[in-house]
């Protein structure tokens, strides 16, 4: 109990990390593919998926080291930047990883799977870990 009259909201995943995943999904998706950007919530994980893989010249390995931001949708990115939703180009992946670590949950997984997806997990006991 906090002593305050209102209940305290405790989130399963850091909101800052989710915000970054959603902003990246909208800014970097391939709008030539007629599909939706999805957020899927399961008991043990949350997945943000967007159509289109990584931009040309960026590899999965690049995501884990300093890399340039290749923006597919400059208009959307510019609007998000002007609104203050994007603070610095190319910082979203690191921000997701760091905020999850600080919150005590595993770093998100990044996968190219019929597009690009970010998988947030609540704990380390993934299917792969338990094998």
For each residue, the residues with C-beta under 8 A, 3 or more apart:
1:
2: 8
3:
4: 8
5:
6:
7:
8: 2 4
9:
10:
11: 14 15
12: 46 122
13: 17 18 46 100 103 105 120 122
14: 11 17 18 99 100 102 103 105
15: 11 18 19
16: 19 20 95 99
17: 13 14 20 21 95 96 99 100 103 108 120
18: 13 14 15 21 22 46 48 120
19: 15 16 22 23 85
20: 16 17 23 24 92 93 95 96 99
21: 17 18 24 25 48 92 96 108 118 120
22: 18 19 25 26 39 48
23: 19 20 26 27 80 85 86 92
24: 20 21 27 28 50 92 93 118
25: 21 22 28 29 37 48 49 50 116 118
26: 22 23 29 37 50 73 76 80
27: 23 24 71 72 73 76 77 80 86
28: 24 25 50 52 55 71 72 73 116
29: 25 26 33 37 50 51 52 72 73 115 116
30: 33 50 51 52 72 115
31: 51 72 73
32: 52
33: 29 30 51 52 115
34:
35: 51 115
36: 51
37: 25 26 29 48 49 50 51
38: 47 48 49 50
39: 22 46 47 48 49
40: 46 47 49
41: 46
42: 45 46 47
43:
44: 121 122 123
45: 42 119 120 121 122
46: 12 13 18 39 40 41 42 119 120
47: 38 39 40 42 117 118 119 120
48: 18 21 22 25 37 38 39 117 118 120
49: 25 37 38 39 40 113 115 116 117 118
50: 24 25 26 28 29 30 37 38 115 116 117
51: 29 30 31 33 35 36 37 115
52: 28 29 30 32 33 72 115 116
53: 112 115 116
54: 58 59 60 63 112 116
55: 28 58 70 72
56: 70
57: 70
58: 54 55 62 63 67 68 70
59: 54 62 63
60: 54 63 110 111 112
61: 64 65
62: 58 59 65 67
63: 54 58 59 60 67 93 110
64: 61 93
65: 61 62
66: 90
67: 58 62 63 90
68: 58 90
69: 89 90
70: 55 56 57 58
71: 27 28 74 77 89
72: 27 28 29 30 31 52 55
73: 26 27 28 29 31 76 77
74: 71 77 78
75: 78 79
76: 26 27 73 79 80
77: 27 71 73 74 80 81 86 89
78: 74 75 81 82
79: 75 76 82 83
80: 23 26 27 76 77 83 85 86
81: 77 78 84 85 86
82: 78 79
83: 79 80
84: 81 87
85: 19 23 80 81
86: 23 27 77 80 81 89 92
87: 84 91
88: 91
89: 69 71 77 86
90: 66 67 68 69 93
91: 87 88 94 95
92: 20 21 23 24 86 95 96
93: 20 24 63 64 90 96 97 110
94: 91 97 98
95: 16 17 20 91 92 98 99
96: 17 20 21 92 93 99 100 107 108 118
97: 93 94 100 101 107 108
98: 94 95 101 102
99: 14 16 17 20 95 96 102 103
100: 13 14 17 96 97 103 105 106 107 108 120
101: 97 98 104 105 107
102: 14 98 99
103: 13 14 17 99 100
104: 101
105: 13 14 100 101 120 121 122 123
106: 100 121 123 124 126
107: 96 97 100 101
108: 17 21 96 97 100 118 119 120 121
109: 118 119 121
110: 60 63 93 116 117 118 119
111: 60 116 117 119
112: 53 54 60 115 116
113: 49 116 117
114:
115: 29 30 33 35 49 50 51 52 53 112
116: 25 28 29 49 50 52 53 54 110 111 112 113
117: 47 48 49 50 110 111 113
118: 21 24 25 47 48 49 96 108 109 110
119: 45 46 47 108 109 110 111
120: 13 17 18 21 45 46 47 48 100 105 108
121: 44 45 105 106 108 109 124 126
122: 12 13 44 45 105
123: 44 105 106
124: 106 121 129
125: 129 130
126: 106 121 129 130
127: 130 131
128: 131
129: 124 125 126
130: 125 126 127
131: 127 128
